[in-house]
């Protein structure tokens, strides 16, 4: 019996060493909470046994308890690093095949994956509530929690279908650049400067919102005289060096006063898309060639350039279009008995019947801690205390081993007795 008692002491000391080693190994793990092993003695008794002479039968592990004391909060400068000062846990969603599970963690080291979803190092997504564009929460229902996502772009792409160009064109034929005559001697050729008067760069977009390099070429085809009081110009447009065909007449005219004769529009075929170019804002004057305006209705998706998370947990994303949009609101979870949570690894915990159902709320509300962006909660392991515990557990192990050795020696003595 004494040998089994000593064995239980060895097992207890080994469990103590294992828990202490686990704490020491995770001294640098963000959000890690130290554990301690609690023991209970073993007594075997019967209704007829004498209580005052009962001898114990060793030790057993009663439970392994986590300490949810606050760890040190250290600033990191990364906006997606989050720390909770006070009670509460981040809710995260893990995915295993087609099965999704909600878990909880104190580690707030998050980043964006390729789709923009906010995830931790294990790939679990941070959960939040939906919010209006100005940050007003739209729900606080537990069932409405969803993985928070910060998309890399905002808005859809749109191909260019309309352009408006405002030009100032010179009235004098002596100000036509290298154009050799009115009209030019040779047909228009982008490689021959004598076939056009001026050119200016433009921007157009395709159906995917990709900008393309376009260029407009202006050719004077007729000058005003005593018979004809209007001046006529032609416009050619190239995209990436290729000339776009015109589906309407490419010429437009100006009155003697310099005002454009309306309608002054030319339609081009841009890789299968009809693009209408409006030149009604153009004028002729005794001035040098000038581009006054150049606009088009194509859209490029706005790019993400900044992320901000306020103290209430609302995630704002700012885009190159100047818009700042709330992507959702981070909520926290708390439990009636956090000690009942099951450890799942990767600093994740799951709810059990012992812990109770999660209670959800916003950072800073009653029962929930404050949340800091750009900071991380470090492990709450006290390394000095753990080293002392390790020495103590080692001595307990050695003492129990010595007790087993003594019990074995006594048993051998009895076996070796001679009558």
Secondary structure, DSSP 8 states (H G I E B T S, - for coil): -HHHHHHHHHHHHHHHHHHHHHHHHTTTSTT---EEEEEEEE----TTS-GGG----EEEEEEEEE------EEE---TTBEEEESS-EEEEEEEETTEEEEEEES--B-EE-TTSBEE-TT--EEEEE-B-TTS-B----GGG-EE-B--SEES--B---EEEEEEEEESSGGGSTT--SSS-SS---TT-GGG-SEEEEEEEE-TT--EEEEEEEEEEEE---SS---EEEEEEEEETTEE--BSS--EEEE-TTSBB-S--EEEEEETTEEEEEE-TT-EEESS--EEEEEEE--B--EEEEEEEE-TT-EEEEEETTS-EEEEEEEEEEE-TTGGG-EEEETTEEE--TTT-S-EEEETTSTTS-EEEETEEE-----HHHHHHHHHHHHHHHHHHHHHHHHHHHHHHHHHT---
